[in-house]
């Protein structure tokens, strides 16, 4: 029987795989090899995953990459990683199952598991293009989301404005912001909701990217963006 290969990734000092580079394998305290808070991009071989942490001893905020990422800036992880765990992942090519709605239509509050804060239209604005953020949960209409379906696509509409959560400028890029716009069932307003280990992941049907809190922040006002699916 062939022994499993050692899991390694290549990290880079600059975005777009520029500057100094380093191959890391297994569990690594990056500060001990002079790579703490220096990573801006990563190359991940097929069948491998890397989990970065914002603090020593694999603590703090974390993020998992199953594939190459050329720019940590838009997702709030530039020069953040302090420790890392690299391992083989035999589920890399398993498709995320997103075709069947997981929740019935209705009115919901949407809470970020890591921060306990709610999905919120900034300032309870009724203006098109207003940023969607996270904020301490309250009973305002700008934190109540009407979930409806068009076929297998979900739409989230803010109760106070009747505007839909939308990927800004129909962008497919990492870091594109989630904003509110009039609900016209546009491609950038269509979502998929997937139950995953007792919680729910929201994915843009349009871009295939996850709805995420920028940089894994826990503070009020952290903006909501889309990022590559890491799970």
C-alpha positions in Angstrom: 0.0 0.0 0.0 1.3 3.4 -0.9 1.8 5.8 2.0 -0.2 9.0 1.7 1.8 11.9 0.4 2.8 14.8 2.7 0.4 17.7 2.4 2.1 21.0 1.5 1.2 24.3 0.0 3.2 27.3 -1.3 2.6 30.7 0.3 3.7 34.0 -1.2 4.7 37.4 0.2 2.7 39.4 -2.3 -0.6 39.1 -4.2 -0.6 37.3 -7.6 2.0 34.8 -6.3 4.7 37.5 -6.2 7.7 38.2 -3.9 9.3 35.6 -1.6 7.7 32.2 -1.4 7.8 29.3 1.1 6.5 25.7 1.0 4.8 24.8 4.3 3.6 21.3 5.3 1.6 20.0 8.2 1.0 22.2 11.3 3.1 25.4 11.2 3.6 28.3 13.6 4.4 30.8 10.9 6.1 33.3 13.2 8.7 30.6 14.0 9.8 30.5 10.3 9.5 34.3 9.9 6.3 34.1 7.9 3.8 35.4 10.4 1.6 38.2 9.0 3.4 38.1 5.7 1.2 36.0 3.4 -0.8 37.5 0.6 -1.5 34.6 -1.8 -1.3 30.8 -1.8 -1.1 27.9 -4.2 -2.9 24.7 -3.1 -2.4 21.4 -4.9 -5.3 19.3 -5.8 -6.4 17.1 -2.9 -4.9 19.4 -0.3 -6.4 22.0 2.0 -4.8 24.7 4.2 -6.4 26.4 7.2 -5.0 29.7 8.3 -5.4 31.2 11.8 -5.0 34.8 12.9 -3.3 33.9 16.2 -0.6 31.6 17.4 -1.4 28.0 18.4 -4.2 27.7 15.8 -6.5 30.1 17.5 -8.4 33.3 16.5 -10.1 33.8 13.2 -9.7 31.0 10.6 -10.2 30.4 6.9 -9.8 27.3 4.8 -8.6 27.2 1.2 -9.1 24.2 -1.1 -7.7 25.8 -4.1 -5.3 28.6 -5.2 -6.0 32.1 -4.1 -4.1 34.9 -5.8 -5.2 37.9 -3.6 -6.0 37.9 0.1 -6.8 41.6 0.1 -10.5 41.6 -1.0 -11.4 38.9 1.6 -9.7 40.7 4.5 -6.8 38.2 5.0 -3.8 40.0 3.6 -0.9 39.7 6.0 -3.1 38.1 8.6 -2.1 34.4 9.0 0.0 33.6 12.1 -0.4 29.8 12.1 -1.5 27.2 9.6 -2.6 23.6 9.3 -2.0 21.8 6.0 -3.6 18.4 5.3 -4.8 16.1 2.6 -8.4 16.5 1.6 -10.1 13.7 -0.3 -13.3 15.8 -0.7 -11.8 18.5 -2.9 -13.7 17.4 -6.0 -17.0 16.7 -4.3 -19.6 19.1 -5.6 -21.5 21.3 -3.1 -25.2 20.1 -3.3 -27.3 23.3 -3.6 -30.3 22.3 -5.7 -33.0 21.9 -3.1 -34.2 24.7 -0.8 -33.3 24.0 2.8 -35.7 26.5 4.4 -39.3 27.2 3.9 -40.3 30.7 2.7 -40.9 33.1 5.5 -39.3 36.0 7.5 -35.9 35.3 9.2 -33.1 36.9 11.0 -29.7 35.8 9.7 -26.9 35.6 12.3 -23.2 35.1 11.7 -22.1 32.1 13.8 -18.7 33.5 14.6 -19.8 36.9 15.8 -23.4 36.4 16.9 -24.4 39.5 14.9 -27.2 39.9 12.4 -27.3 40.6 8.7 -28.3 44.3 8.6 -29.0 47.0 6.0 -26.7 49.8 7.1 -28.5 52.7 8.8 -31.9 51.1 8.0 -31.5 53.0 4.7 -34.1 52.6 2.0 -31.8 53.7 -0.7 -30.7 51.4 -3.5 -27.1 50.4 -3.3 -26.8 50.6 0.5 -24.2 48.3 2.0 -25.3 45.2 3.9 -23.3 44.7 7.1 -23.4 42.8 10.4 -24.7 44.5 13.5 -25.9 43.7 17.0 -29.2 42.0 16.7 -32.4 44.0 17.4 -36.0 44.0 16.2 -35.7 46.4 13.3 -37.1 45.7 9.9 -33.6 46.2 8.4 -32.6 42.9 10.1 -35.7 41.0 9.0 -35.3 39.2 5.7 -38.1 37.8 3.6 -37.1 34.5 2.1 -38.9 33.6 -1.1 -38.2 31.2 -3.9 -38.2 31.3 -7.7 -37.7 27.7 -8.7 -34.7 26.5 -6.7 -33.3 30.0 -6.4 -33.8 31.9 -3.1 -34.3 35.7 -2.9 -33.7 37.6 0.4 -35.6 40.8 0.6 -35.2 43.4 3.4 -38.5 43.9 5.2 -38.1 47.6 5.8 -37.1 48.6 2.2 -38.5 45.7 0.1 -35.2 45.6 -1.7 -33.3 42.4 -2.4 -29.8 41.4 -1.3 -27.7 41.7 -4.4 -24.1 41.2 -5.4 -22.9 44.8 -6.2 -22.4 45.6 -9.9 -23.1 41.9 -10.8 -19.5 41.2 -9.9 -18.1 37.7 -9.8 -14.9 38.8 -8.0 -13.8 37.8 -4.5 -14.7 40.6 -2.1 -17.6 42.0 -4.1 -20.0 43.6 -1.6 -23.6 42.6 -0.8 -25.9 45.6 -1.2 -29.7 46.1 -1.5 -31.4 46.9 -4.8 -35.0 46.7 -6.1 -36.1 43.1 -6.4 -36.2 42.3 -10.0 -35.2 38.6 -9.8 -31.9 39.5 -11.4 -29.1 36.8 -11.6 -27.0 38.7 -9.0 -30.0 38.5 -6.6 -30.4 34.7 -6.8 -29.1 32.6 -3.9 -28.8 29.0 -2.8 -29.2 28.0 0.9 -27.4 24.9 2.1 -27.6 23.3 5.5 -24.1 22.4 6.6 -23.4 20.8 10.0 -26.4 22.3 11.7 -26.0 25.8 10.3 -26.7 27.4 6.8 -24.4 28.6 4.1 -25.7 31.2 1.6 -24.2 31.0 -1.9 -24.7 33.3 -4.8 -26.1 31.3 -7.7 -24.7 33.9 -10.0 -21.1 33.7 -9.0 -20.9 30.4 -7.1 -19.3 32.2 -4.1 -20.3 32.2 -0.4 -21.8 35.1 1.4 -19.2 36.0 4.1 -18.3 38.6 6.7 -15.3 40.5 5.5 -12.1 39.2 7.1 -14.1 37.1 9.6 -14.5 40.4 11.6 -16.6 40.4 14.8 -17.1 44.1 15.0 -20.3 46.1 14.2 -20.3 47.4 10.7 -18.2 44.7 9.1 -19.4 44.5 5.6 -20.8 41.4 3.9 -19.0 40.2 0.8 -18.8 37.1 -1.4 -15.8 34.8 -1.4 -14.7 31.5 -2.9 -16.4 28.5 -1.4 -14.0 27.1 1.1 -16.1 24.5 2.7 
